[in-house]
């Protein structure tokens, strides 16, 4: 079972994590704003946890706007492409929540210091290389359409998910025999193998890690109830 494998890597994973200590208060204290959007509506439920529709829409809008900026020559982004974005973002948010919940079950946590460090070091919240609290509040409120408190909760969930993915990644091992076999299957010529070996090995490891994550999600699908309300939300229900 993957879970039993993960527990063996749990200790090593945290030994390899650098502890970070910050002086000062948690970045959001005393600066929360009320945002008038209804945050009770969910676009999906993972177990008993809601994924707010307003957060989902904010992510979709940001992604679509980035697509528009990259394709200024195009008059409009095709509706089919936007539909794919919506489905992809919802899928990613659901998977992130599943991984975060599994991390919690294993006793994995994310400290306030870790969240604060991630936010303070995000370029989007900095001026001239320094964290700017005013810019942080403004970006969270108007660009992300949430509150600092909720954003910091989202970051915590994302970091939990990332830690769990890291553990899954660590369970994947690609031995030299398998590496040689896969290389030969892809390219019968051995010329350039030593030169490209590291790059090929990294790509193979990532592919195996993705396979492992997908296998895990199939295993866990019968244990975690996932409900999508995207159609209802999009129709205004």
JOTA-V383831 format. One line per field, one symbol per residue. phi: phi as a letter, one per 20 degrees, with the letter a starting at -180 (. if undefined). A space follows every 10 residues. Layout:
phi->???
This chain:
phi->.fffffffeg fffffeefec ddeoeggefm cfdedfffee fdeacdmdde dfffffffff ffffffffff cffffbfggf fffffgffff fffffgffff fffffenfcc fgffffffff efgfdcclnc fcfffgffff feeelbdggf ffffffffff gfffffffff fecdffffff fffffebfee fnfffegfff ffffffffff fffffffffe feddeccddg ffffene
